[in-house]
Structure formats: C-alpha cells, structure tokens
Amino acid sequence: MEMNHARKDYFNYGSIYGEHVNPQWVRLLDVLGMNVRYERCEDVELQTYEGKNIMDFLSGYCVYNMGHNHPKIVEAVSDELYRRGPGMLQSHISDVAAELAYELCTLAGGRLKKVFFTSSGSEGVETVIKFSRAFTKRSGLLFCKGAFHGLTCGALSLMTDEFWQKGFGPLLPDTESVVFGDIEDLEVKLKIGKFAAFIVEPVQAEAGVYVPSREYLEEAQKLCRKYGTLFVLDEVQTGMYRTGHFLASQHYDLDPDMVVLAKALSGGLVPCGAVLMTDKINNSVYSSLSRAFVHASTFGENSLAMRAGLASLRVMQEENLGERALVNGAFFRDSLIKSLCKYEMVKDVRGLGMLNGIEFTSPERLRLKFFYNGFRKMHPGLFGMIVVMRLFREKNILTQICGNNYMVLKVTPPLTVTEAQLQQFVRSIDDIMDLVHTSASFWTEALKMARRATNI
C-alpha cells in the first residue's frame, strides 16, 4: 500500500501520532503548550516551523553533549552509510567496533579492558545483571533509592519509584535498595554476601542531581571488594564529559568493575550504548568457543552507531568539551545561586560540570502556600511542570523536571553552550521565579489550566 504523503499539516501528524502511537503524550504536550513541530536543530538551538528559536537546556536527557546534529558526526555517519560496507552482518569482525572499543577503554582507563556494545542504557543494565551473576555466581542485586536505571524489566527492578513500576507485574527477585550516600546502610547489606553487584550512579540525576561525597564512593568501592560484590557505575547520563571528565567516576579516582555508557555516545544520531568491564568478567561469560555468542545484541555493533561513536569522541576531544563543562558549569551554578538566593521557594542549586539541578521547596508565606498546596493536591509534579511550561512558552527555553524528584528542575544544556546562553537562562529563570513570588496571575492561570486537564 502506498503511503499518503500529501498530509503535511502538523495537526494531522499530531492526530495520526495520537491514533497510532501514544495519545496521552500528545495530550500532555497540548496541555503544557509544548506541542510544537521542530524543523531544524543545530547545536543548542531548536527551530520550529513557526519560526521560533528554542534554546535546548535538556539535551534529550544528556544525549546531545556535542549539540544537535554536529556537522562532523553527521558527515561521519553519512560517509559510513554511503560506503555501503558491512552494516550488521553478525558473522564478521567489525573493524569499526574494534576501534571504538579501544578508544573507550583507553579513555576509561583502569582495569576496564573489554566492551560489550548495546543499543541503549537499559540494555546495558540488563547486560550488567547477566554478567555480574555469571561472574560471582550470586543472584542478588543492590541499588540505591531514587536511582533511575532504565525502563526494561531488569532495570525497573533496580528502582524504587512505584510510578515507573506500577502495572507491570512481578519484577526480578533478589533486588534490594540502600540509601544513596549512606555507607553504613550499604555495609549492612553487603555483609549478607548474596549480592552479585552494587549498581550506582556517580551522580544521581533523576533523583534530583545529588552529588555524593568522595568518601562515600571510595568507601563503597572498598566494601564491594571486601565482600565480593562487583562495583558497577551507571554513567549513562554522567559519562561522555557531561560532568567534566570522560567518566564522572574519574573525579573520584575510582576503579569500577563495570561501567554503563549510552545516550551521548553517538551524538544523538544512532542508538548506541556500551558496557565496559574487566577481562575476568568478560571471560566468565565468553568462557569457551561454544559460548562465544551466548550474549549478543542485534544492532549493538552496527557500523553507523560505531562510526557515530568514534566521531563523537573525536569532537568532544577536539573541542575540549570536558574542560568547557567544568569551567562553564562552575560559572553557571555560581550565577544561578547569586540570582536565585533571594527567593524563598528556591532551596538549592547543585551539580557537577554541566549536570545541574535547581531544587524548589514549599513556601512559608501563607498566600504562596495556599496556591502551592492547591498544586500539590492535583499532582505532586504540577508546580515543576508549570515552571517548565513558562520557561518554554515565554522564554523559549526547553527544560524538564527530574524523573524521580518533581521539585528539582534539571538543567543540562549541550556542552557547547556559550556563556551568553547560560546568562540568558539565568535571567529567564530569575524572571519566572519573580512571577512565582509576586504575581497572583501565575498561580491562578496555572490552576485553571490544571483543572481543565484531568488524569495528568
């Protein structure tokens, strides 16, 4: 059947998407006034068909570290496509996968000498579950409260937020959680001796951008060694120079047994992920000729993803994006703190490199508390979403609240962001917070909008 390409109106596309993909997603974007069609995306700028320019301060949840459609990555993928090489034969040695694996292991350092390629971070976490169990001969998996590791069933088993788990039936057994940053809680669990791996984010992104102390991660690594549990870092959001170093764990001089990467690995153009691990862990799975293919991923080593990965690494190094993330990130947080410290509903500004969060809190003034409590009764995330909406609608800035903490605005622009763009964001969030604290219309308009939308 021939496709009907005559239907070019965006609202038709919206209704088609709603009919055949996800109608509630269309509805939510409509309610928030964020249902726009993007025509061209370059670096930090997103251009809509209506001619508006949106500054991206979300980066696809840390996908676009190099900005959107970086010309060198686009060129590398295009060249690979048009050379008509072995895209994904699955019965050959991929030279481009070998090259990317070498580069990743070199940048990661330590004992990380082997790479398994995946198509996503969730798939990487599933790989960690299988490999850690194979290596340790244990079934237990330990993780932190507030963590976000993905939405496949195995990854969901390593999370505590019921919002993501509700309705999907029994998840993996033998999984337990500890409090992030609490070393005593961790040791109590590890002493049991049943856990194959402790899987932790070096910075908890979706929990609210929580940066742990050096002592916590160092001691966690020591305890894992002591009790025979693998120390595994989920660097899907924190890796690829997002926090300043290639891996966030390099801020703490850690030596993990496994590391999960994805998102920014291929510049946002081709799905790509990687699990870095030690030789011994790799050998415990691929232990004989008959087990050479016992764990595999159909698209894991496809040539487009591998080429995009190599180009992404090259761009980040050539443009010194790690150093820029450190310098600009410190400047950005300092500017936000100076600008927002006067507002009673701003509790904290924190982060590492260009992974930042602005935490809101309930107000003390009775007038503000009256409106705020109305929001909370409707939905715990409503206040944060209204801030996101106002930034988008009035300031042309794309952000989002953290997935497991609705009171934290996640601010993660591409690492290519300029100082002028950062200053523009600071002025914009200052303006919105001023409205929050001084304008009754901010609250009344938002409450009316919320009442129109049920089952958000």
Helices and strands as residue ranges (DSSP letters): H 10-20, H 23-32, E 38-42, E 45-48, E 53-56, H 59-62, H 71-82, H 95-108, E 114-118, H 121-136, E 140-144, H 153-156, H 162-165, E 175-178, H 183-190, E 195-200, H 214-227, E 230-234, G 248-251, E 258-261, G 263-266, E 273-277, H 279-285, G 289-291, H 303-318, H 321-340, E 346-352, E 355-360, H 366-378, H 382-395, E 397-398, E 400-402, E 405-411, H 419-438, H 440-452
